[in-house]
Amino acid sequence: MDLSNYIRTSESRYQELERAISAFDFTNGDNRQYEKLNREYTRLKKLLSDWAELNQARQQLAENRELLTTTDY
């Protein structure tokens, strides 16, 4: 299953949310809208963090496999 397109879309949305949250007008804005933005932001932040962790583990696994095939005993 290729999730790269979903992750790219999520990264783009995450950046949009960062901008929307940082520009949010608390004096005139709807607090429910802010909470909605913040919930989505938090969810995407966790998703992207987990994705990065998975990619790091995959890279380490590949490097370890390479070591196993190149190490002389």
C-alpha atoms as an extended CHARMM CRD file, in Angstrom:
* protein
*
        73  EXT
         1         1  MET       CA              0.0000000000        0.0000000000        0.0000000000  PROA      1               0.0000000000
         2         2  ASP       CA              1.4840000000        3.3320000000       -1.0530000000  PROA      2               0.0000000000
         3         3  LEU       CA              0.6410000000        6.1010000000        1.3730000000  PROA      3               0.0000000000
         4         4  SER       CA              2.9990000000        8.7120000000       -0.0520000000  PROA      4               0.0000000000
         5         5  ASN       CA              0.2190000000       10.7030000000       -1.7590000000  PROA      5               0.0000000000
         6         6  TYR       CA             -1.8380000000       10.7330000000        1.4450000000  PROA      6               0.0000000000
         7         7  ILE       CA              1.1990000000       11.8670000000        3.4370000000  PROA      7               0.0000000000
         8         8  ARG       CA              1.9900000000       14.6580000000        0.9480000000  PROA      8               0.0000000000
         9         9  THR       CA             -1.6030000000       15.8690000000        1.1690000000  PROA      9               0.0000000000
        10        10  SER       CA             -1.4580000000       15.6700000000        4.9640000000  PROA      10              0.0000000000
        11        11  GLU       CA              1.7930000000       17.6440000000        5.0480000000  PROA      11              0.0000000000
        12        12  SER       CA              0.2440000000       20.3350000000        2.8870000000  PROA      12              0.0000000000
        13        13  ARG       CA             -2.8500000000       20.5130000000        5.0840000000  PROA      13              0.0000000000
        14        14  TYR       CA             -0.6610000000       20.5880000000        8.2080000000  PROA      14              0.0000000000
        15        15  GLN       CA              1.1490000000       23.6540000000        6.8640000000  PROA      15              0.0000000000
        16        16  GLU       CA             -2.1650000000       25.3240000000        6.0300000000  PROA      16              0.0000000000
        17        17  LEU       CA             -3.3660000000       24.6980000000        9.5550000000  PROA      17              0.0000000000
        18        18  GLU       CA             -0.1690000000       26.1290000000       11.0240000000  PROA      18              0.0000000000
        19        19  ARG       CA             -0.7560000000       29.3350000000        9.0920000000  PROA      19              0.0000000000
        20        20  ALA       CA             -4.4490000000       29.4700000000        9.9990000000  PROA      20              0.0000000000
        21        21  ILE       CA             -3.7660000000       28.9310000000       13.7000000000  PROA      21              0.0000000000
        22        22  SER       CA             -0.9650000000       31.4770000000       13.8280000000  PROA      22              0.0000000000
        23        23  ALA       CA             -3.1500000000       34.0630000000       12.0640000000  PROA      23              0.0000000000
        24        24  PHE       CA             -6.2900000000       33.3170000000       14.0820000000  PROA      24              0.0000000000
        25        25  ASP       CA             -7.9800000000       36.4410000000       15.4530000000  PROA      25              0.0000000000
        26        26  PHE       CA             -8.9890000000       35.5820000000       19.0050000000  PROA      26              0.0000000000
        27        27  THR       CA            -10.7390000000       38.8920000000       19.5560000000  PROA      27              0.0000000000
        28        28  ASN       CA            -13.1910000000       38.3930000000       16.6840000000  PROA      28              0.0000000000
        29        29  GLY       CA            -12.8090000000       34.7060000000       15.8990000000  PROA      29              0.0000000000
        30        30  ASP       CA            -15.0500000000       31.8110000000       16.7900000000  PROA      30              0.0000000000
        31        31  ASN       CA            -13.4340000000       29.7370000000       19.5360000000  PROA      31              0.0000000000
        32        32  ARG       CA            -15.1380000000       26.5920000000       18.2300000000  PROA      32              0.0000000000
        33        33  GLN       CA            -13.4650000000       27.1460000000       14.8680000000  PROA      33              0.0000000000
        34        34  TYR       CA            -10.0950000000       27.5260000000       16.5860000000  PROA      34              0.0000000000
        35        35  GLU       CA            -10.6560000000       24.3150000000       18.5390000000  PROA      35              0.0000000000
        36        36  LYS       CA            -11.5750000000       22.4950000000       15.3270000000  PROA      36              0.0000000000
        37        37  LEU       CA             -8.4130000000       23.7470000000       13.6150000000  PROA      37              0.0000000000
        38        38  ASN       CA             -6.3350000000       22.7990000000       16.6240000000  PROA      38              0.0000000000
        39        39  ARG       CA             -7.7800000000       19.2620000000       16.8070000000  PROA      39              0.0000000000
        40        40  GLU       CA             -7.0190000000       18.6470000000       13.1490000000  PROA      40              0.0000000000
        41        41  TYR       CA             -3.5530000000       20.1550000000       13.5590000000  PROA      41              0.0000000000
        42        42  THR       CA             -2.8170000000       17.8870000000       16.5290000000  PROA      42              0.0000000000
        43        43  ARG       CA             -4.0300000000       14.8000000000       14.6630000000  PROA      43              0.0000000000
        44        44  LEU       CA             -1.8910000000       15.5810000000       11.6130000000  PROA      44              0.0000000000
        45        45  LYS       CA              1.1330000000       16.4030000000       13.7510000000  PROA      45              0.0000000000
        46        46  LYS       CA              0.9110000000       12.9350000000       15.3430000000  PROA      46              0.0000000000
        47        47  LEU       CA              0.4160000000       11.2720000000       11.9520000000  PROA      47              0.0000000000
        48        48  LEU       CA              3.4350000000       13.0040000000       10.4220000000  PROA      48              0.0000000000
        49        49  SER       CA              5.5660000000       12.2920000000       13.4800000000  PROA      49              0.0000000000
        50        50  ASP       CA              4.6680000000        8.5970000000       13.3340000000  PROA      50              0.0000000000
        51        51  TRP       CA              5.3740000000        8.5460000000        9.5860000000  PROA      51              0.0000000000
        52        52  ALA       CA              8.8230000000       10.0480000000       10.1450000000  PROA      52              0.0000000000
        53        53  GLU       CA              9.5040000000        7.4960000000       12.8780000000  PROA      53              0.0000000000
        54        54  LEU       CA              8.4380000000        4.6580000000       10.5680000000  PROA      54              0.0000000000
        55        55  ASN       CA             10.7030000000        5.9200000000        7.7910000000  PROA      55              0.0000000000
        56        56  GLN       CA             13.6060000000        6.1580000000       10.2120000000  PROA      56              0.0000000000
        57        57  ALA       CA             13.0180000000        2.5760000000       11.3630000000  PROA      57              0.0000000000
        58        58  ARG       CA             12.8580000000        1.4100000000        7.7380000000  PROA      58              0.0000000000
        59        59  GLN       CA             16.1400000000        3.1590000000        6.9880000000  PROA      59              0.0000000000
        60        60  GLN       CA             17.8150000000        1.6040000000       10.0210000000  PROA      60              0.0000000000
        61        61  LEU       CA             16.5100000000       -1.8110000000        9.0440000000  PROA      61              0.0000000000
        62        62  ALA       CA             17.9030000000       -1.4260000000        5.5330000000  PROA      62              0.0000000000
        63        63  GLU       CA             21.2670000000       -0.3520000000        6.9190000000  PROA      63              0.0000000000
        64        64  ASN       CA             21.3200000000       -3.2970000000        9.3270000000  PROA      64              0.0000000000
        65        65  ARG       CA             20.5100000000       -5.7080000000        6.5120000000  PROA      65              0.0000000000
        66        66  GLU       CA             23.3300000000       -4.2360000000        4.4700000000  PROA      66              0.0000000000
        67        67  LEU       CA             25.7070000000       -4.7590000000        7.3920000000  PROA      67              0.0000000000
        68        68  LEU       CA             24.6310000000       -8.3690000000        7.6640000000  PROA      68              0.0000000000
        69        69  THR       CA             25.4010000000       -9.0370000000        4.0240000000  PROA      69              0.0000000000
        70        70  THR       CA             28.7520000000       -7.2360000000        4.0100000000  PROA      70              0.0000000000
        71        71  THR       CA             30.1850000000       -8.3050000000        7.3750000000  PROA      71              0.0000000000
        72        72  ASP       CA             32.8540000000      -10.9930000000        7.1760000000  PROA      72              0.0000000000
        73        73  TYR       CA             32.8760000000      -13.6420000000        9.8790000000  PROA      73              0.0000000000
